[in-house]
Amino acid sequence: MTSLNNATVLVTGANGGLGTALVQAALERGAARVYAAARNPKEWDDKRVVPLHLDLTDPASIERAAGEAGDTTVLVNNAAVFPRGDLLSAPIEDITATIETNLVGPIRLTRALAPALRSAKGALVNVGSVLSWFAIGKAHSVSKAGLWMATNAIRLELAPDGVQVLGAYFGPTDTPMQADNPSPDKHKPSDVVAPVFDALEAGEHEVLVDDMTQRVHAALSQPVTALYPALASR
Ligand SMILES: NC(=O)c1ccc[n+]([C@@H]2O[C@H](COP(=O)([O-])OP(=O)(O)OC[C@H]3O[C@@H](n4cnc5c(N)ncnc54)[C@H](OP(=O)(O)O)[C@@H]3O)[C@@H](O)[C@H]2O)c1
């Protein structure tokens, strides 16, 4: 169980759609300080927010940011990229950059901040996706599936030291990442962040925010064609 009241929270991708909502919600829940990490940090209109430079594809940037935010008690690995190209035809650099940003970078940052999280008996929140379990996101899905398992593995590594690890999973949300998705049914970022932080403060390991995500997760125990019915006719 992790209270955000008086916590020192680091949010990656803080300038993005979910990131902005995460920063605001952490402040509303009483965070004493919020490191708003971004490739291009901006000023915020709350003195508790500390802009922090972070590029998850650059190990030196990760080490520097972790050094500057060594009092972090709650790390939220939120930043990610979502290139649309196919795994077999997009430039391989797009694939490796996606895995570097969405999977390896968060692991590096968690390693760098693990001493702080352990000494605070704090928490780690990894932002996954319904695409952790559904392949239509291509490289993004690959990276998010990896992050899902990294979250599970890191949870086991941190549990003995009293650090909570929450994996957060949800479907389409109205942010720049989904600007090309015309669906009227996208979540509002604040509607996703509320159950995620509720789950954190309730001491949960995992939160599946919506029905779509719960259905996709449940289908993993069925034959592959349950998630990919077009394959049934082959
Ligand atoms: N939107 C959805 O439908 C949806 C659904 C399920 C899960 N999610 C997850 O929610 C999280 C937030 O996504 P979002 O929807 O808020 O997207 P977003 O608005 O595009 O925000 C993503 C953020 O990640 C940052 N970022 C990208 N590459 C980075 C790097 N190398 N180093 C540091 N930061 C980097 C971006 O920074 P810049 O500002 O510098 O570009 C951006 O602020 C992601 O993990 C995403 O997978 C989103």
The ligand as an SDF file (V2000), in Angstrom:
LIG
                    3D

 48 52  0  0  0  0  0  0  0  0999 V2000
   -2.8850    6.4810  -25.4890 N   0  0  0  0  0  0  0  0  0  0  0  0
   -3.2980    5.2170  -25.4140 C   0  0  0  0  0  0  0  0  0  0  0  0
   -4.2780    4.8010  -26.0710 O   0  0  0  0  0  0  0  0  0  0  0  0
   -2.6000    4.2480  -24.5020 C   0  0  0  0  0  0  0  0  0  0  0  0
   -3.2280    3.0120  -24.2380 C   0  0  0  0  0  0  0  0  0  0  0  0
   -2.5860    2.1020  -23.3980 C   0  0  0  0  0  0  0  0  0  0  0  0
   -1.3610    2.4290  -22.8440 C   0  0  0  0  0  0  0  0  0  0  0  0
   -0.7740    3.6420  -23.1370 N   0  0  0  0  0  0  0  0  0  0  0  0
    0.5220    3.9420  -22.5590 C   0  0  0  0  0  0  0  0  0  0  0  0
    0.4510    5.1510  -21.8410 O   0  0  0  0  0  0  0  0  0  0  0  0
    1.7730    5.7080  -21.7720 C   0  0  0  0  0  0  0  0  0  0  0  0
    1.7070    7.1800  -22.0840 C   0  0  0  0  0  0  0  0  0  0  0  0
    1.3590    7.3300  -23.4510 O   0  0  0  0  0  0  0  0  0  0  0  0
    0.4710    8.5350  -23.9860 P   0  0  0  0  0  0  0  0  0  0  0  0
   -0.7350    7.9480  -24.5590 O   0  0  0  0  0  0  0  0  0  0  0  0
    0.3710    9.5830  -22.9580 O   0  0  0  0  0  0  0  0  0  0  0  0
    1.3540    9.0140  -25.2160 O   0  0  0  0  0  0  0  0  0  0  0  0
    2.0430   10.4080  -25.5370 P   0  0  0  0  0  0  0  0  0  0  0  0
    1.1160   11.5220  -25.2670 O   0  0  0  0  0  0  0  0  0  0  0  0
    2.6120   10.2260  -26.8950 O   0  0  0  0  0  0  0  0  0  0  0  0
    3.2180   10.4800  -24.4610 O   0  0  0  0  0  0  0  0  0  0  0  0
    4.3520    9.6710  -24.5420 C   0  0  0  0  0  0  0  0  0  0  0  0
    5.4950   10.4220  -23.9040 C   0  0  0  0  0  0  0  0  0  0  0  0
    6.6730    9.5930  -23.9620 O   0  0  0  0  0  0  0  0  0  0  0  0
    7.7600   10.4550  -24.1630 C   0  0  0  0  0  0  0  0  0  0  0  0
    8.9150    9.8040  -24.7750 N   0  0  0  0  0  0  0  0  0  0  0  0
    8.9840    9.2380  -25.9990 C   0  0  0  0  0  0  0  0  0  0  0  0
   10.2380    8.8330  -26.2460 N   0  0  0  0  0  0  0  0  0  0  0  0
   10.9740    9.1660  -25.1540 C   0  0  0  0  0  0  0  0  0  0  0  0
   12.3410    9.0250  -24.8120 C   0  0  0  0  0  0  0  0  0  0  0  0
   13.2370    8.4780  -25.6460 N   0  0  0  0  0  0  0  0  0  0  0  0
   12.7540    9.4680  -23.6020 N   0  0  0  0  0  0  0  0  0  0  0  0
   11.8850   10.0450  -22.7450 C   0  0  0  0  0  0  0  0  0  0  0  0
   10.5740   10.2220  -23.0210 N   0  0  0  0  0  0  0  0  0  0  0  0
   10.1340    9.7900  -24.2150 C   0  0  0  0  0  0  0  0  0  0  0  0
    7.2350   11.5200  -25.0910 C   0  0  0  0  0  0  0  0  0  0  0  0
    8.0620   12.6220  -24.9290 O   0  0  0  0  0  0  0  0  0  0  0  0
    8.1620   13.8220  -25.9760 P   0  0  0  0  0  0  0  0  0  0  0  0
    7.1590   14.8000  -25.4140 O   0  0  0  0  0  0  0  0  0  0  0  0
    9.5760   14.2510  -25.8560 O   0  0  0  0  0  0  0  0  0  0  0  0
    7.8200   13.2660  -27.3390 O   0  0  0  0  0  0  0  0  0  0  0  0
    5.8210   11.7210  -24.6140 C   0  0  0  0  0  0  0  0  0  0  0  0
    5.7270   12.7860  -23.6930 O   0  0  0  0  0  0  0  0  0  0  0  0
    2.6310    4.8950  -22.7330 C   0  0  0  0  0  0  0  0  0  0  0  0
    3.3900    3.9680  -22.0010 O   0  0  0  0  0  0  0  0  0  0  0  0
    1.6020    4.1860  -23.5870 C   0  0  0  0  0  0  0  0  0  0  0  0
    2.0930    2.9850  -24.1390 O   0  0  0  0  0  0  0  0  0  0  0  0
   -1.3790    4.5590  -23.9460 C   0  0  0  0  0  0  0  0  0  0  0  0
  1  2  1  0
  2  3  2  0
  2  4  1  0
  4  5  1  0
  4 48  2  0
  5  6  2  0
  6  7  1  0
  7  8  2  0
  8  9  1  0
  8 48  1  0
  9 10  1  0
  9 46  1  0
 10 11  1  0
 11 12  1  0
 11 44  1  0
 12 13  1  0
 13 14  1  0
 14 15  2  0
 14 16  1  0
 14 17  1  0
 17 18  1  0
 18 19  2  0
 18 20  1  0
 18 21  1  0
 21 22  1  0
 22 23  1  0
 23 24  1  0
 23 42  1  0
 24 25  1  0
 25 26  1  0
 25 36  1  0
 26 27  1  0
 26 35  1  0
 27 28  2  0
 28 29  1  0
 29 30  1  0
 29 35  2  0
 30 31  1  0
 30 32  2  0
 32 33  1  0
 33 34  2  0
 34 35  1  0
 36 37  1  0
 36 42  1  0
 37 38  1  0
 38 39  2  0
 38 40  1  0
 38 41  1  0
 42 43  1  0
 44 45  1  0
 44 46  1  0
 46 47  1  0
M  CHG  2   8   1  16  -1
M  END
$$$$
